[in-house]
Amino acid sequence: MPLVISIMDELITTVAPVMIAGIAIQQILEILDPLVVKIIGEEDKKMVMGLIALVAGLAVSFGLGMRVLQPLGIVVPDGLDMLVSAMVIGAGTEGFNSLLKYIDYAKEGKKGDAAALKAWVGNDPNAREMMRRMDRNRGP
């Protein structure tokens, strides 16, 4: 279980700034909403607000070097990671909630892998002996 906790701590440390940036952008959009409606009207508000959020997300992602895919172990070109990060940041709490769901699924997958390994070790005398020796060599 400590491996899962370590991975979660690392993900939270990496993803927390993205969440904070997303919430900040969402708050800015809330402030700008009445102004945008007044200038362009209600019909095009969603599109304009989405563009503002994307531009703000791009500024944060590229300006501060925030990434969301790399910490999750997803290997893509840096520019694509920045673009996806910008969209997650610009989506505010919606984007962050989606990211949290993915992290939770990944965590549950790791727990399942650990349970399967434990069951396998429990049924295999050679594996059980190897794990016993590894624990003894690790020390207190």
C-alpha positions in Angstrom: 0.0 0.0 0.0 2.9 2.5 0.6 3.6 2.5 -3.2 0.1 3.6 -3.9 0.3 6.3 -1.3 3.6 7.5 -2.7 2.2 7.7 -6.2 -0.8 9.6 -5.0 1.3 12.1 -3.0 3.4 12.7 -6.1 0.3 13.2 -8.3 -1.3 15.5 -5.9 1.8 17.6 -5.6 2.1 17.8 -9.4 -1.6 18.3 -10.1 -2.5 20.8 -7.3 -1.0 23.8 -9.1 -3.1 22.9 -12.1 -6.2 22.8 -10.0 -5.4 26.1 -8.4 -4.8 27.8 -11.8 -8.1 26.3 -13.1 -10.0 27.7 -10.2 -8.4 31.1 -10.6 -9.3 31.2 -14.3 -12.9 30.1 -13.5 -13.2 33.0 -11.0 -11.9 35.4 -13.6 -14.5 34.1 -16.1 -17.2 34.7 -13.5 -16.1 38.3 -13.1 -15.9 38.8 -16.9 -19.3 37.1 -17.6 -21.5 40.2 -17.2 -19.1 42.3 -19.2 -19.0 39.8 -22.1 -22.8 39.6 -22.1 -23.0 43.4 -22.2 -20.5 43.7 -25.1 -21.4 40.7 -27.4 -24.7 39.5 -26.1 -26.0 36.2 -24.7 -25.9 34.3 -28.0 -22.1 34.2 -28.4 -21.2 34.4 -24.8 -20.3 30.7 -24.4 -18.0 30.7 -27.4 -16.2 33.9 -26.2 -15.9 32.7 -22.7 -14.5 29.4 -23.9 -11.9 31.2 -26.0 -10.9 33.4 -23.1 -10.6 30.3 -20.9 -8.4 28.6 -23.5 -6.2 31.6 -24.0 -5.8 31.9 -20.2 -5.1 28.2 -19.9 -2.5 28.4 -22.7 -0.8 31.4 -21.0 -0.6 29.5 -17.7 0.5 26.2 -19.3 3.1 27.6 -21.6 4.1 30.5 -19.2 4.5 28.4 -16.1 5.3 25.0 -17.7 2.4 23.2 -16.1 1.7 19.7 -17.4 -1.0 17.2 -16.6 -0.2 14.2 -18.9 3.5 13.7 -18.0 2.9 13.2 -14.2 0.2 10.6 -15.1 2.8 8.6 -17.0 1.3 9.4 -20.4 4.2 10.0 -22.9 3.3 12.5 -25.6 5.2 15.4 -27.2 5.7 18.3 -24.9 3.6 20.7 -27.0 0.6 18.3 -27.0 1.0 17.9 -23.2 0.9 21.7 -22.9 -2.1 22.0 -25.1 -4.1 19.4 -23.2 -2.9 21.0 -19.9 -4.2 24.4 -21.2 -7.6 22.8 -21.9 -7.8 21.2 -18.5 -6.7 24.4 -16.7 -9.1 26.5 -18.8 -11.9 24.1 -18.0 -11.6 25.1 -14.3 -13.2 22.8 -11.8 -14.8 20.7 -14.6 -11.4 19.9 -16.0 -10.0 19.2 -12.6 -12.9 16.9 -11.7 -12.3 14.9 -14.8 -8.6 14.7 -14.0 -9.4 13.5 -10.4 -11.7 10.8 -11.8 -8.9 9.5 -14.0 -6.4 9.5 -11.1 -8.9 7.6 -8.9 -9.3 5.0 -11.7 -5.5 4.7 -11.9 -5.3 4.3 -8.1 -7.9 1.6 -8.1 -6.1 -0.2 -10.9 -2.9 -0.1 -8.8 -4.8 -1.5 -5.9 -6.1 -4.3 -8.1 -2.6 -5.1 -9.4 -1.3 -5.2 -5.8 -4.1 -7.6 -4.7 -3.5 -9.8 -7.7 0.2 -9.9 -6.9 -0.5 -10.7 -3.2 -2.8 -13.6 -4.3 -0.2 -14.9 -6.7 2.6 -14.7 -4.1 0.3 -16.5 -1.5 -0.3 -19.4 -3.9 3.3 -19.8 -5.1 5.7 -21.2 -2.5 8.8 -20.0 -4.5 7.4 -16.4 -4.7 6.4 -16.5 -1.0 10.0 -17.5 -0.1 11.4 -14.8 -2.4 9.2 -12.1 -0.8 10.2 -13.3 2.7 13.9 -12.9 1.8 13.3 -9.5 0.4 11.5 -8.4 3.5 14.4 -9.7 5.7 17.0 -7.9 3.6 15.1 -4.6 3.8 15.6 -4.3 7.5 13.7 -2.3 10.0 
